[in-house]
Amino acid sequence: MRPLRHLLAPSSARAFPPASLERIAMAIAASEARHTGELCFAVEAALPLRLALVGHGARERALEMFTRLRVWDTEANNGVLVYLLLADRAIEIVADRGFNGRVDPSEWASICVALEQSMRTGDREAGVMRTVESISALLEHHFPRPEGYVDTNELPDRPHLL
């Protein structure tokens, strides 16, 4: 059943039309003006069929995207990837090593649960916006923006449709 779900999944652009992506990008940019972290949002409608057939999971794919999108490559090691796999209704958050020992895994899990609930009710964009704000609060706490900080915006703010 799972491979069929991935084969027939509608596009990510259907779930997140251009205007929605633009508003999410603006929220990410506004968030990054308040801390030194980098936030990346990626949506994938379905896994490539070969991966779905062998049981590749959302966590493994999120880790791949963390690498491919270079979220790990920020100067302060404080990048965060929010990855949605629509066919599996799965959400993963991958945070760089700068978060080790700073954020309890239960905090990331509660952010995922809140987004899952929004996705289930069809409130996708608002759910992502709340997710951006929740992660921003963590980033502001652990990686505050010092006075006079010059931002290089190491990762694009625009969401990735994979």
N, C-alpha and C positions, 0 to 999 in steps of 0.2 A: 504493500500500500504506500509506503513512504516514497519509493522511487517514482511512482505514478504522481504523487502529490508534487514532487519536485519537477517532474516533466511537464505538468500542466499548470504550474504556478503562473499567475499573471505577473506582469512586469512590476518592478519597484516603482517606476514612474507613475503607475496607476495608484499606488498607495500614497505616494508623495509627489504630487504634481509640482511643476516649476515654481509657482507662487509660494507653495508651502516650503520648498527647499530654500527659497530666497529668505523667507522669514526665519527659518532655522539657522541659516548662515549668519544673519544679522544678530540673532540671539547669541551665537557662539562668539562672534566678534565683540559684542557688548560684554560678554562674560570675560573674555580674555583681557579686556581693558582693566579688570579689577584684580588680576593675579598674574603670576609669571608662568602658569601652566599652559599646556596646549591641549585642546579638546578636538577630537575627531569623531564624526558620526558617519557610519557606513551602513547601507541597507542592501541586502541581497535577497532577491525574490526566491531563488532556489539554488541549491548546489548544482554544479555540473553533474550530470547523470552518473558518470563513473564514480564520483565520490559518494553520491547517495546510495548507490548499489553496494558499496563496500562498508556502509554504515558510518561514514565520516560524520562527526557531530559538529554542532554549532561552536563548541569551545575550541576544537581543533582549527576550524575555519577562521574563527576570530583571531586566534594566535597567528595564523598565516597572514591575515589582513593587517594585523598589528605590524608585522614585518614588512609586507609588501607596500603598505602606505607610509612606512618609515616613522610610525608613531614612537618607536623606541629611540629614534635618533634626535631627541631634543637635547640641548646643551645641559639642562638641569635634570634630565631623566625624569621629567614630570608630565609626560604625555599620557592621555587617557583616550582609549577607543571605546565607543559605544557601537556595538555591532548587532544588527537585527537580521535574522534569517526568517523571512516571512513564511516560507513553506512549512517550517517546523514550529512557527510561533515561538521562536527562541530569541532570547536577548542575552548578550554577554557583554561584560565590561572588562576590559583588559587595561590595567594601569602599569606604568613603567616602574622600574625598580626604585625610583625616588620615593615611592609611596610605601615601600617595605617598612613595616613596623609603625607606620603612621595612621593608616586607615584600617580599621577592623573589617574583615571580609563580610561581616553581617551588614555593615553600612552599604557596601556595594550591592549585596543581595537585596536589601530593602529598596534600593533605587530600581533595581531590575523588576522586582515585584510590582512596584507602583506603575512602571511603564507597561508591564504585561497587562495589568488591569485596564489601563487606558487603551491599549491595542485591542483588547477583547471587546470593549464597548464601542470601538470605532473612532475613538477620540485620539487618533494617531498624533497629529501635529501638536495638540495641547500637551499630550503625554511626553513627547520629545522635549517640548519647551520646559516642562517641569523637571525633566531629567537633566537638562542643561543647567537649570538653576540649582538643583541639588548637588550636582558635581561641582559647579562653580563655588558653592558654599564650602565644600571640602578643599578645593584649590585655594580659595581665599584664606582659609584657616592655616593650611600647611605651606602654602607658597604665596604669601602676600606680596603685593607689588610695592617695592620700596619707592620712596620719594625720588623723582628724577629718573626712574627706570625707563630705558629706551627699548621698546618692544620690537623684535625682529619678525614676529609672526612666522614661526618656523614651519607650521602646517597650514594648509588651506582651510579656511572656515567653511567653505561650501561642502555640503554633504556629498558623500560618494555613493552613487548608485552602481552597484557591482553586477 
